[in-house]
Amino acid sequence: MTASLPSPGTRRRIFLSLYSAVFATMVGVGIVIPLLPRYAATLGATGIWIGAIFSAFALSRALFLPVFGRLSDDHGRRRLIISGLCLYSLISFLYTMAGSVYEITALRFIHGIASAMVLPVAIAYISEIAPTGEEGSFIGSFASSISLGMSLGPFIGGVISDYLTMDAVFHTMTLLSLTALLTVFFYLPDIPSCPVKKSPIRSIIAYKPLRGPILYQLMYALANGTFMVFLPIAAITIGGLSASETGLIILVSVLSTPVFQHFFSRIADQFDRYYLIAGGTAMIGTSLLLLPEFAGLFPYLSAALLMGIGRAISLPAMYAVVAVAGREVGHGSASALVNTTLSVGLIVSPLFSGMVMDLSGTRMIFYVAGIASICCTFLFFRMDRSEGPVC
């Protein structure tokens, strides 16, 4: 079912307020992520506890995303986003008071709950106001706020940590969360959710148009997890690169996605979306397969750029497929489901890749993730032929 869209002026106001809020929130999250392991180590964290700190965030997201997705469909999205940003701000401040590994882990778990109340619900809000036939450009442009914020955050956090203190990093995260909260509170209008037929979560999981996005998120978790977690090891031990060169490679990979995403979000409305998902996935898989064969900075930068462009091509198309499916099962439920899949993948993929590394070495991690991505490419082509047009 569909409802009348807000006026263009109201849509623009919703888009800009949510874009600003999500960007500020993602910068805040990105600021602290690279510094958390070092901060946890000062509190006596072992390797297993550092892993637990990061897994706690993904675990709580996986548990609560379906709940908040359904709540946003039933009771509106603005209040839920505001509540999540309030919790974001509080948790950001409480990091400065944490005195043990257990407290940090608990805060990360609650931080994941706040994330489940904000990001997927914001995407659902944007999906709901996207004009028919323009889902790719509308949602793809909005999604650039996520990757742009996450790419700038680590650099800002590193600078603040080097010149000030770790507490200053947490205070900055708090300030950014409050900025996002005030932006939404004063500028985001509250519009009713489109009425949809309520379906059990089991039925939503089995809904055919969502199979492609679910598969993509699982692939993305394995590919991106492999790249972000194990690239520093491969770049130094295989590629002969320095730590600063490795940081530059990661920056190019992450930053190239929002740079190219604005262009490819328009393409997502002009071509078959599953072909675009398949094409982007093939580029990601090729990048992973090439990486362990490279040595030197420029080949690694080329592979990083290839991966970033692959994400820029596939993500807007994937979000557009979810938006179309959300008109039938609820935008909040559809967005929550695909984000839950990503969270589960981010919990499992580092453990799986670590096991592969222990058994077969660093190179094999990239070969396995690359081959899995290429296999998914063929599955996306098959989905397109068997299920017909997406929109």
N, C-alpha and C positions, 0 to 999 in steps of 0.2 A: 504494500500500500504506500501511497505517497501523499504528502500534504503540500499546500502551496508554499513556495519558497519565500523567504523574507525579501524585502526590496534590495536592490543592488547596494544602496548606501548602508543598510543594516548588515548585509553580508560582508561588506568591506570592513565595517567596524568589528564584527565578530572575528574575521580573519586576522586583522592587525593586532587586536588585543590578545588573542590566543597565541599568535606567532611570537609577540613580544614576551609573553609570559613563559611559553615553553622554551624559547631561546635563553631567557635569563635563568630558568631552572636548570637547563642542560649545561650551561656554563658553570653553574654552581656545583652540579654533580661532577662534571669533568675536572673541576679544580682540585677536588679532593681524592679522586680515584687513584692517580699514580703515586700519591703521597701516603696513602693509608698503610701499605705494607711497612714502610719505614717507620711511620708513627706507631703502628702496632708492635713493631720490634722493640721500640723503646719501652713499651709496657711489658715486655717479656714474652711476646708471642712466638711460638714455634711455627714451623712451616705449615703444619696441619691446621693451626689456628688462623694463620693468615688466609689459608684456603677457605676456612669456615666463615671468616668475616665477609668474603666476597660471595660465597654461596648463600649466606643468610639473606642477602638482598634479593637474589634471584628466586630463592625458595618462597619467600613471602609474596613476591609478585605472582608466582605461579599459583599459589593458594588463593589469593584474594582477587585476582583479575576477573575471574568469572562472576564473582559476587558483585563487584562494583560495576561491571559491565551491565548486568541485569538491572541493578538498582538505577543506573543512569537512564536506562530505557523506560523504567516504570515511574520514576520520580523526578526526572530532570537532571541536567548535567551541570548547570552553573553552581548549585549548592555543593555538589560533590567535589568539583574542581576547587572551589574556595576552601572547603574543609581539608582537602589534601594539601593545599598550599600553606594553610595554617600549621598543619602537622609538619610539613617540610621545614618551615621556619623554626619551629620549636626544636625539632631534632637537630637541625644545623647548629643551633646554640648549645644544645646539650653535649655535642661532641667535645666542646672545650672543657667540660666537667668530668668526662670519662676518665676513670683512674685504673681501669683494668681491661684485659682482653675480653672478659665476659661482658662488660658493659658496652664496649665497642661493638661486639657481635650482636647484642640485643638492640642497640641503636640502629645497626645496619638492617636488622630484620624489620624494625618499625619504619625505617626509611623506605624499604621496599613496599610496605603497605601504602605509604604516602604516594609513592610513584605510581602504584596501581590505581590510585584515585585521580591522578592528574593526566598523565600522558595519553593512555588509551582512550580516556573519556574525551579529551580534547580532540583527538583524531576522529572519534565518533561524532562529535559536534560539527567538525568541519565536513565530514562525510555527509551529514544530514542536510547541509545547506549547499552542497555541490550541485550545480545544474546538471541535468541529465545530458550525457554526452561530453561533459567537461570534467569528469571525475579525476582523470589523470593530471591535468594541468592544475586543477584546484588543490587537490590533496598532495600531489607531488611537490608543488611549490611550498606548501605548508610544512611538509616533512623535512625540508631543508633546514628548518629551524633546529631540528634535533641534531643532525650531523654537524651543522655549523657550530652550535653551542658546544658539542662534545669535542670538536677539534680545537677550539680556542681555549677551552677550560684548562687542559693540562699545562699549556704554555703559561697562562696567567697564574695558575697555582704554583708552578715552578718558580716564577719570578717573585711572587709574594713570599714564598718559603725561603728563597735565597736571601732576600733583602730584609725580611721582617721575621716573623715567627710562624710556627704551625698554628697557633691560636688565631693569628691574623687571617690565615687561610679559612678557618672555620667561620670567623666573623664575616668574611667576604661572602661565603656561601649563605650565611644567614641574611645578609643585606640583599643579595640577589633574590632569595626566596621571598623576602618581604616586598621587594619591588614587583615581582611577579604577582603576588597576592593583591597588592594595591591596584595594579593594572587591571586585573580581572574584576575586582570588586567595583571599581568605578566605571569601567568602560565596556565590560562584557554584558550584553543584554541577555535576558532569560527568555528563551523561546521554548514552547512545548515540543516534546519529542513527537515524531511522526508515529501514529498508531500502527502497530504491527500485531500479527497473530502470535500470541505467546506460545513458545515451543519449549519442551524440555531440553536441558543442556545436551543430553545424549543425541537428540535429533539435530541440534545445531552442529554438533561435531560431525555427524554423518551427512550434513547438507553438501551436495556435490560441488556447487560452485566454490566452496571454501576449501576443498581438498588441495587445489593448487597453491593457495597462500600458506596452508599448513605445511605442505611439503617444502615450499620455499623457505619458510622460517627455520625448519629443521636443517636444511642445507646451509642456510646463512649462519646459523649458530655454529655449525662445524667449521665452515670455511673462515668466518671472521674470528672465531675463537682460536683456530689454529694460527691464523696470521698474527693476531694481536699478542697472543701468549707466547708463541714459540718462534716468531720472527727474530726477537732479540738474540735468542740462542743461535739460530741458523746464521744470522748476519755476522756474528762475531766469530763463531767456530768454523763456518763453511765459507762465508763471503769475505772474511778478513776485514771487517768494518769496525769502526770505533763506536762507542756508545752514542756520541753526538750524531754520527752519520745514521745510526739506527733510528734515533729520534726523528731525524729529518725524513726518513723513509716512511715512518708511521704517519707523520704529519701530512706528507704528500698524499698518502692513501686516503686518510680521513677527510682532508680538506677538499680533495678533488671531487668527492661525491656531491656536496652541496653546490659547488661551482658549476658542475655539468647538469645537476638535477633540474635546475630551472628550465633548461632547454629540453631535456628529455621528458619532462612532465607534459609538455605540449604534444610531443610525439606520441605519448601514451593514449591520446584521444583520436589519433589519426590512423594508427595501425593496429593490427590484432595484438591484444595485450599479452596473450600467452606466448606469442612469438618474441615479443620484447623481453618477457621474463626469461625465456629460454636463451635468447642472445646474451643478455647480461650475465646469466648463470654460466654460460660457456666461457665468457671472458674471465669470470672469477676463477673457474676451474683451471683454465689455461695459465693464469697467473700463478696459481699454487703449484702446478706441475713444473713450471719453469724455474721457480725460485731456488730450489736446492741444486740446480745446475749452474747457477750464476756465481760470479765472484766480482767484486768491485762495486763502487757506489752507483754508477749510472745504470747498469743492468737491473739492480735492485729497485732504483727509482722508477724505471720503466715498468717493472712488474707491479709496483705499488700503484702507479698511475692507471694501469690496465684494470686492476682490481677496483679502484675507486670509480672509474667510468662504468665498469660492469654493474656496480651497485646503483649508480645514477640512472642507468637504463632500466634495470629490473624493478627497483623499489617503487617508482610512481605507478608502473603498470600493476604491480601487486596490490598496492593500496587502492587503486581504482577498482580492481576485481572485488576487494573486500567491501568497498562502498556500495557497489551494485548489489552484492549479496545482502548487505545490511538493510536494504529496503524491504526485504522479505522476513528476516529473522531478528531485526533490530540492530542498529548501528553499534550500540554499546556492546551487545553480546558478540557480534561479529568481530569487532576490534579487540575485545578482551580475549576471545578465543585464539586469534592468531598471535597476540602478544604473549599469552600463556604458553603457547607452543614454543616461542622464542626463549622464554625464561627457562622452560624445561630443558631445551637444547643447550642453553648456556650453563646449566648445572651439569649436564651429562658430558658434553663435548670435551671440556678440559680433562676430565677423568679418563675418558676414552683415549684422547690423544696422548696423555701421559703414559697410559699403558702401552700404546703403540711405540712410543719413544723408548720405554724400558726394554721392550722385546726386540725392536728392530732398528733403533737409532733415529736421529733427528730427521734425516731425509725422508724416511718412510711416512712420517706424520703428514708431510705436504703431499706426497704421492697419494695417500689414502684419501685425504680431503679433496684433492683435485679430481681424482677418479670418481668419487661420490658426486661431486658437482656436475661433472660431464654426464654421468648416468642420469641425473635429475633433468638435464637439458632434454634428453630424448623423451622422458616422461612428460615434460611440459608440452612438447609437440603432440604427443599422443592424447593428452587431455584435451587439447584444442580440437582435434579431429573428432573425438568421440562424444564430446559434450556440446559442440556447436558454439555459436557466438557467446561471448561473455555478456554483452549488453545489447 
